[in-house]
């Protein structure tokens, strides 16, 4: 056993002399479980969520309309996911214990809102309160002492409220979406109802505290769903107050110095080469070229090459293809289906009339539906 350890130790030390930043840090089981397949099995983040509170149009009032309803979804500060309890009864079957389900219980959830300066959350609660309880519509004059006077025959509480008259629930549903890797998992609460609402506590001694409002919601059932995140999917997502401008770090040639990585020098060079060969030279092409020149002037290419070379070696050792990201790479070579070309010595021509110059590769970001002639 020590013999193999000495061999591998010597081999690793030789690699480190060539790539000083090469470190084998992660365990195989953790890497393959959470890192492989582009972090497909990595845990989700708690802060990536979206809540859709679907209300009836009868709840709309001054200060709370269709646009405020979408903004209300974005003001959810913290939210519980649904939880379930089952009642099981124990039975004795020939001295063997068995359990039978007898009842299902859906536990209430708590939703906390930012108490915003536009009073969207306050407007929502006022509309809900006035819809469910008649007291919110009467005014202070209806609550004067009338014990020894002619009594005002007014119904209080939930009597004669809009909820009692219409018989409809102003909350159609509440759906909580967990977002991850451009996909979502949704938990739709069926027939929700607010059974508790709480305003925050004011305190002069707290100089950095932020106000919030919270409520407790009960529901009858849960419907689960899954899908891909897109514009207005989930409903209302990214429709208002959403930054659609691409980040400068995502533009090719910008961001951290990289050679082989996404948006790195190789990726940017392929994009510029594609624009030039297609005659599609735009402002973006010039910006990409300027980004490459700026990075070359700043230096650090040797360190970046050693660092990314270490990553390539580690990927090969774990059975990964380091060039898998560059889907569509075409290297010159011979093929039984290729035919001689008239430009002998300048390149090879295959049956699809696509010419590959020597030692030059092409990469199409969006491969066309039909073959395209590429002139060297």
Buried (B, 14 or more C-beta within 10 A) or exposed (E): EEEEEEEEEEEEEEBBEEBEEBEBEEEEEEEBEBBBEEEEEBEEEEEEBBBBBBBEEEBBBEBBBEEBBBBBBBBBBEBBEBEEEEEEEEEEEEEEEEEEEEEEEBEBBEBBBBBBEEBBBBBBBBBBBBBBBBBBEBEEEEEEEEEEEEEEEEEEEEEEBBBBEEEEBBBBBBBBBBBBEEEBBBBBBEEBBBEEEEEEEEEEEEEEEEBBBBBBBBBEEBEEEEEEBEEEEBEBBBEEEEEEEEEEEEBBBBBEBBBBBEBBBBBBBBBBBBBEEEEEEEEBBEBBBEBBEEBEEEEEEEEBEBBBBBBBBBBEEBEBEBEEEBEEEBEEEEEEEEEEBEEEEEBBBBEEEBBBBEEEBBBBEEEEEEEBEBEE
